Amino acid sequence: QVQLVESGGGLVQPGGSLRLSCAASTSRFSIYQMGWYRQAPGKQRELVAAISSASTTNYADSVKGRFTISRDNAKNTVYLQMNSLKPEDTAVYYCNARWVNGYWGQGTQVTVSS
């Protein structure tokens, strides 16, 4: 069982930045594919960004060029740097870890509003 704890969400104005963090409770963090998903009210959960064990990344078209996913295997942590935030980025952001099984964090709220 892997526990994931997200942090870094909050309220930010359009054009602002936030950095989300997700700390994983596993000593085998480096072998997990890590991802950030989001779910806005009334919408399905969607993939925002993912990073493989080899640090290959992929992004949703809607965030390319604005968001950056990274990982620090020494700290068992994955990050999502979010720049140029838009109101449509407002959602609960979830961290996901996947190897044989998949695990989810509890989510952190990101609200982009003036």
C-alpha positions as CSV (number, residue, x, y, z in Angstrom):
1,Q,0.0,0.0,0.0
2,V,1.3,3.4,-1.0
3,Q,0.1,6.6,0.6
4,L,0.2,9.8,-1.4
5,V,0.0,13.2,0.3
6,E,-0.6,16.3,-1.9
7,S,0.1,19.9,-0.9
8,G,0.5,23.3,-2.5
9,G,-3.0,24.0,-3.7
10,G,-4.8,27.3,-3.1
11,L,-6.4,30.4,-4.5
12,V,-4.4,32.3,-7.2
13,Q,-5.2,35.0,-9.7
14,P,-5.3,34.4,-13.4
15,G,-1.8,34.4,-14.8
16,G,-0.3,33.3,-11.5
17,S,1.7,30.3,-10.5
18,L,1.4,27.4,-8.0
19,R,3.6,24.4,-7.3
20,L,1.9,21.2,-6.2
21,S,3.9,18.5,-4.4
22,C,3.0,14.9,-3.8
23,A,5.0,12.8,-1.2
24,A,4.8,9.0,-1.5
25,S,5.3,6.6,1.3
26,T,7.3,4.0,-0.5
27,S,11.0,3.2,-0.7
28,R,10.5,2.0,-4.3
29,F,9.3,5.4,-5.5
30,S,11.7,5.4,-8.4
31,I,10.0,2.5,-10.2
32,Y,6.5,4.1,-10.1
33,Q,5.0,6.1,-12.9
34,M,3.6,9.2,-11.4
35,G,0.8,11.4,-12.6
36,W,-1.3,14.4,-11.8
37,Y,-5.0,14.4,-12.6
38,R,-7.7,16.9,-12.1
39,Q,-11.4,16.9,-11.7
40,A,-13.6,20.0,-12.1
41,P,-17.1,20.2,-10.8
42,G,-19.5,18.2,-13.1
43,K,-16.6,16.9,-15.2
44,Q,-14.7,13.6,-15.4
45,R,-11.2,13.2,-13.9
46,E,-8.6,13.9,-16.6
47,L,-4.9,13.4,-16.9
48,V,-2.9,16.6,-16.6
49,A,0.7,15.3,-16.7
50,A,2.6,12.1,-16.2
51,I,6.2,11.2,-15.6
52,S,7.7,7.7,-16.1
53,S,10.3,6.0,-14.0
54,A,12.8,7.1,-16.7
55,S,11.5,10.7,-16.4
56,T,9.7,10.7,-19.7
57,T,6.9,13.2,-19.5
58,N,3.6,13.7,-21.3
59,Y,1.0,16.5,-20.9
60,A,-2.6,17.2,-21.7
61,D,-2.8,19.6,-24.7
62,S,-4.5,22.1,-22.5
63,V,-1.5,22.6,-20.2
64,K,1.4,22.1,-22.6
65,G,3.9,25.0,-22.3
66,R,2.4,26.1,-19.0
67,F,2.8,23.1,-16.6
68,T,5.9,21.1,-15.8
69,I,6.0,17.8,-14.0
70,S,9.1,16.6,-12.3
71,R,10.2,14.1,-9.7
72,D,12.8,13.9,-7.0
73,N,13.4,10.2,-6.3
74,A,15.6,11.0,-3.3
75,K,12.7,12.7,-1.7
76,N,10.0,10.3,-2.9
77,T,8.2,13.4,-4.3
78,V,6.6,14.4,-7.6
79,Y,5.9,18.1,-8.4
80,L,3.6,20.0,-10.7
81,Q,4.8,23.5,-11.5
82,M,1.8,25.4,-12.9
83,N,2.4,28.8,-14.6
84,S,0.1,31.2,-16.5
85,L,-2.9,29.7,-14.7
86,K,-6.3,30.2,-16.2
87,P,-9.8,30.0,-14.6
88,E,-10.4,26.8,-16.4
89,D,-7.5,25.2,-14.5
90,T,-9.7,25.4,-11.4
91,A,-10.2,21.8,-10.1
92,V,-9.2,19.3,-7.4
93,Y,-5.8,18.0,-8.4
94,Y,-5.0,14.4,-7.6
95,C,-1.6,12.6,-7.5
96,N,-1.5,9.1,-8.9
97,A,1.2,6.4,-8.5
98,R,1.1,3.4,-10.7
99,W,3.3,0.3,-11.0
100,V,1.5,-3.1,-10.6
101,N,-1.3,-1.3,-8.7
102,G,-2.5,2.2,-8.8
103,Y,-2.8,4.6,-5.8
104,W,-4.5,8.0,-5.4
105,G,-3.9,10.9,-3.1
106,Q,-6.7,12.8,-1.3
107,G,-6.6,15.7,-3.7
108,T,-5.8,19.4,-3.3
109,Q,-8.0,22.2,-4.5
110,V,-6.7,24.7,-7.0
111,T,-8.8,27.8,-7.6
112,V,-7.9,30.4,-10.3
113,S,-10.0,33.5,-9.8
114,S,-9.7,37.2,-9.6
